Amino acid sequence: MDYCHRHNLVDPTLVGAERRFGIRVTLPEGDTMRKILGEDWETLHWYPSEAERDSAFEQMAVRHGYYRNTDSPTQVLEKIIR
């Protein structure tokens, strides 16, 4: 598979690496985005090491600068292991 954008989530050098440590992202009950994405929406991000997963978790938990001051984004992050 060709990777043409540096921002892709998968580093081509790690494509075959085992990834046991993950982050599950879901929406809280009653979140209005559930009307668009569905009641059972979730996405998973997998990492080769617990340290990489924990670092990504911390970055994902921070409210980034793209939100407007009046926005209140919600997401539920959960550390998982398979």
CYANA upper distance limits for C-alpha pairs under 8 A (distance plus 0.5 A):
  3 TYR  CA      8 ASN  CA      7.92
  3 TYR  CA     12 PRO  CA      7.76
 10 VAL  CA     14 LEU  CA      7.69
 10 VAL  CA     15 VAL  CA      7.29
 11 ASP  CA     15 VAL  CA      7.07
 17 ALA  CA     48 PRO  CA      7.10
 18 GLU  CA     48 PRO  CA      6.29
 19 ARG  CA     46 TRP  CA      6.00
 19 ARG  CA     47 TYR  CA      5.28
 19 ARG  CA     48 PRO  CA      4.59
 19 ARG  CA     49 SER  CA      7.64
 20 ARG  CA     46 TRP  CA      7.22
 20 ARG  CA     47 TYR  CA      6.98
 20 ARG  CA     48 PRO  CA      6.59
 20 ARG  CA     49 SER  CA      7.77
 20 ARG  CA     81 ILE  CA      6.10
 20 ARG  CA     82 ARG  CA      5.70
 21 PHE  CA     46 TRP  CA      6.20
 21 PHE  CA     47 TYR  CA      5.72
 21 PHE  CA     48 PRO  CA      6.89
 21 PHE  CA     49 SER  CA      6.72
 21 PHE  CA     50 GLU  CA      6.24
 21 PHE  CA     53 ARG  CA      6.69
 21 PHE  CA     79 LYS  CA      8.09
 21 PHE  CA     80 ILE  CA      6.56
 21 PHE  CA     81 ILE  CA      5.22
 21 PHE  CA     82 ARG  CA      7.19
 22 GLY  CA     44 LEU  CA      7.21
 22 GLY  CA     45 HIS  CA      5.94
 22 GLY  CA     46 TRP  CA      4.77
 22 GLY  CA     47 TYR  CA      6.42
 22 GLY  CA     53 ARG  CA      6.77
 22 GLY  CA     79 LYS  CA      6.39
 22 GLY  CA     80 ILE  CA      5.46
 22 GLY  CA     81 ILE  CA      6.44
 22 GLY  CA     82 ARG  CA      8.37
 23 ILE  CA     44 LEU  CA      6.21
 23 ILE  CA     45 HIS  CA      5.75
 23 ILE  CA     46 TRP  CA      7.11
 23 ILE  CA     53 ARG  CA      7.66
 23 ILE  CA     57 PHE  CA      7.52
 23 ILE  CA     77 LEU  CA      6.97
 23 ILE  CA     78 GLU  CA      5.98
 23 ILE  CA     79 LYS  CA      5.22
 23 ILE  CA     80 ILE  CA      6.29
 24 ARG  CA     42 GLU  CA      7.31
 24 ARG  CA     43 THR  CA      6.45
 24 ARG  CA     44 LEU  CA      5.21
 24 ARG  CA     45 HIS  CA      7.21
 24 ARG  CA     76 VAL  CA      8.39
 24 ARG  CA     77 LEU  CA      6.28
 24 ARG  CA     78 GLU  CA      5.62
 24 ARG  CA     79 LYS  CA      7.02
 24 ARG  CA     80 ILE  CA      7.41
 25 VAL  CA     42 GLU  CA      6.00
 25 VAL  CA     43 THR  CA      5.79
 25 VAL  CA     44 LEU  CA      6.79
 25 VAL  CA     75 GLN  CA      7.09
 25 VAL  CA     76 VAL  CA      6.11
 25 VAL  CA     77 LEU  CA      5.40
 25 VAL  CA     78 GLU  CA      7.14
 26 THR  CA     41 TRP  CA      6.91
 26 THR  CA     42 GLU  CA      5.19
 26 THR  CA     43 THR  CA      7.38
 26 THR  CA     75 GLN  CA      6.37
 26 THR  CA     76 VAL  CA      5.59
 26 THR  CA     77 LEU  CA      7.25
 27 LEU  CA     31 ASP  CA      6.88
 27 LEU  CA     33 MET  CA      8.19
 27 LEU  CA     34 ARG  CA      7.57
 27 LEU  CA     41 TRP  CA      7.90
 27 LEU  CA     42 GLU  CA      7.99
 27 LEU  CA     74 THR  CA      7.26
 27 LEU  CA     75 GLN  CA      5.42
 27 LEU  CA     76 VAL  CA      6.15
 28 PRO  CA     74 THR  CA      7.70
 28 PRO  CA     75 GLN  CA      6.97
 28 PRO  CA     76 VAL  CA      6.82
 30 GLY  CA     34 ARG  CA      7.96
 31 ASP  CA     74 THR  CA      8.16
 32 THR  CA     36 ILE  CA      8.14
 33 MET  CA     37 LEU  CA      6.59
 33 MET  CA     38 GLY  CA      8.33
 34 ARG  CA     38 GLY  CA      5.28
 34 ARG  CA     39 GLU  CA      5.69
 34 ARG  CA     40 ASP  CA      8.46
 34 ARG  CA     41 TRP  CA      7.84
 35 LYS  CA     39 GLU  CA      7.64
 37 LEU  CA     41 TRP  CA      6.45
 46 TRP  CA     53 ARG  CA      7.91
 47 TYR  CA     52 GLU  CA      6.76
 47 TYR  CA     53 ARG  CA      6.02
 48 PRO  CA     52 GLU  CA      7.66
 48 PRO  CA     53 ARG  CA      8.30
 49 SER  CA     53 ARG  CA      6.85
 50 GLU  CA     54 ASP  CA      6.55
 51 ALA  CA     55 SER  CA      6.64
 52 GLU  CA     56 ALA  CA      6.69
 53 ARG  CA     57 PHE  CA      6.52
 54 ASP  CA     58 GLU  CA      6.79
 55 SER  CA     59 GLN  CA      6.96
 56 ALA  CA     60 MET  CA      6.58
 57 PHE  CA     61 ALA  CA      6.64
 57 PHE  CA     77 LEU  CA      8.10
 57 PHE  CA     79 LYS  CA      8.27
 58 GLU  CA     62 VAL  CA      7.17
 61 ALA  CA     77 LEU  CA      8.05
 63 ARG  CA     67 TYR  CA      8.25
 67 TYR  CA     71 ASP  CA      6.55
 67 TYR  CA     73 PRO  CA      8.41
